[in-house]
Amino acid sequence: METIPIRIRKETKEALMKFRAHPRETYDEVIARLMSSQTDKDPISEDTLKAIEEGLADIRKGKTRELNEFCEAHGI
């Protein structure tokens, strides 16, 4: 494995140490694990994006209802 030096602040190094799963875990392993935990494994579909955009457009146009009104209309 190729290694390269990186510069991080002392505070960052100390924070990374707190994320170690075990004392011998390398900083590379910690960073890789943290990055993989932040990756969205199920990206938003085109249909979902379209629905979100339509919903936002409705909000901008004032096509909204009070929560109480919605609940009453749906028997909640």
HUFENHU-V380178 format. One record per residue. N is the residue number from 1. RES is the residue in one small letter. SS is DSSP state (helix for helix, strand for strand, loop for the rest). OMEGA is omega as a letter, one per 20 degrees, with the letter a starting at -180 (none if undefined). NEAR is the number of other C-alpha atoms within 10 Angstrom. Layout:
# HUFENHU-V380178
n->N res->RES ss->SS omega->OMEGA near->NEAR
n->N res->RES ss->SS omega->OMEGA near->NEAR
This chain:
# HUFENHU-V380178
n->1 res->m ss->loop omega->r near->3
n->2 res->e ss->loop omega->r near->3
n->3 res->t ss->loop omega->r near->6
n->4 res->i ss->loop omega->r near->5
n->5 res->p ss->loop omega->r near->5
n->6 res->i ss->loop omega->r near->5
n->7 res->r ss->loop omega->r near->7
n->8 res->i ss->loop omega->r near->8
n->9 res->r ss->loop omega->r near->8
n->10 res->k ss->helix omega->r near->9
n->11 res->e ss->helix omega->r near->9
n->12 res->t ss->helix omega->r near->10
n->13 res->k ss->helix omega->r near->12
n->14 res->e ss->helix omega->r near->10
n->15 res->a ss->helix omega->r near->11
n->16 res->l ss->helix omega->a near->16
n->17 res->m ss->helix omega->a near->16
n->18 res->k ss->helix omega->a near->11
n->19 res->f ss->loop omega->a near->15
n->20 res->r ss->loop omega->r near->16
n->21 res->a ss->loop omega->r near->12
n->22 res->h ss->loop omega->a near->10
n->23 res->p ss->loop omega->a near->9
n->24 res->r ss->loop omega->r near->8
n->25 res->e ss->loop omega->a near->12
n->26 res->t ss->loop omega->r near->14
n->27 res->y ss->helix omega->r near->14
n->28 res->d ss->helix omega->r near->11
n->29 res->e ss->helix omega->r near->13
n->30 res->v ss->helix omega->a near->18
n->31 res->i ss->helix omega->r near->14
n->32 res->a ss->helix omega->r near->11
n->33 res->r ss->helix omega->r near->14
n->34 res->l ss->helix omega->r near->13
n->35 res->m ss->helix omega->a near->10
n->36 res->s ss->helix omega->r near->11
n->37 res->s ss->helix omega->a near->10
n->38 res->q ss->loop omega->r near->8
n->39 res->t ss->loop omega->r near->9
n->40 res->d ss->loop omega->a near->8
n->41 res->k ss->loop omega->r near->8
n->42 res->d ss->loop omega->a near->6
n->43 res->p ss->loop omega->a near->8
n->44 res->i ss->loop omega->a near->9
n->45 res->s ss->loop omega->r near->9
n->46 res->e ss->helix omega->r near->9
n->47 res->d ss->helix omega->r near->9
n->48 res->t ss->helix omega->r near->11
n->49 res->l ss->helix omega->r near->11
n->50 res->k ss->helix omega->r near->11
n->51 res->a ss->helix omega->r near->12
n->52 res->i ss->helix omega->r near->12
n->53 res->e ss->helix omega->r near->12
n->54 res->e ss->helix omega->r near->12
n->55 res->g ss->helix omega->r near->14
n->56 res->l ss->helix omega->r near->13
n->57 res->a ss->helix omega->r near->12
n->58 res->d ss->helix omega->r near->12
n->59 res->i ss->helix omega->r near->12
n->60 res->r ss->helix omega->a near->10
n->61 res->k ss->loop omega->r near->9
n->62 res->g ss->loop omega->r near->9
n->63 res->k ss->loop omega->a near->10
n->64 res->t ss->loop omega->r near->11
n->65 res->r ss->loop omega->r near->10
n->66 res->e ss->loop omega->r near->7
n->67 res->l ss->helix omega->r near->9
n->68 res->n ss->helix omega->r near->10
n->69 res->e ss->helix omega->r near->11
n->70 res->f ss->helix omega->a near->12
n->71 res->c ss->helix omega->r near->11
n->72 res->e ss->helix omega->a near->9
n->73 res->a ss->helix omega->a near->9
n->74 res->h ss->loop omega->r near->8
n->75 res->g ss->loop omega->a near->7
n->76 res->i ss->loop omega->none near->8
